[in-house]
Amino acid sequence: MSAVTLMAPSSASAAASGSWTYVSQQECTFNKAETNRSSTERAVAFGKAQVQAWKSAASGNCRQVNQRPAGFLMASADLYKWNDQLRGWQLCRTSGRVTNSAAASQLEATVRLTADAMPCGNGWYGTVAGGWQFSAVNRAWVGGTVWSGSQLFTADPQPDAPAPPAWSGADGIIARA
């Protein structure tokens, strides 16, 4: 399996990445993770997960959207904050796991926050996005998790972004235990 990773550098407004977390000859799962401030409501921030279901087409694997019945897509967004004193990432908020209530080829889970008063204080935040689709072929949930990268939420100047969590691979995919 080859992984394609899309990453956006930490900027003034967003950290994002996406990767194939499951690829087979029949179906594929793509996950996106984002930590961002709203472009329309500057006081709103969020950690977002998006899962996309794809399937094989005549042009190759992972080329056609895969419309999944209700309950066949699952997503979760876990928002982490860098703890400078402990030198590690700590879970701040979670969306919990959500499933699609109607037929869909993609699903989002979001942790909405107030950027002016971040729930775990000012500092560096990042999102672990989980996304899975139920595979009728495998009779199992297939997909995984990706790391968004880090995003600074503060008015004060800060040092460079902290290193990604040790459990996040160079491609952004979260290593399975």
VENKAUR-V143518 format. One record per helix or strand of 3 or more residues. SS is the DSSP state (hx for helix, st for strand). FROM is the first residue (numbers start at 1). TO is the last residue. Records with the same first field share a line. If there is no record, write none. Layout:
SS->FROM-TO ; FROM-TO
//
This chain:
st->5-8 ; 14-23 ; 27-37 ; 44-57 ; 60-65 ; 73-83 ; 88-94 ; 106-114 ; 123-135 ; 140-153
hx->115-117
//
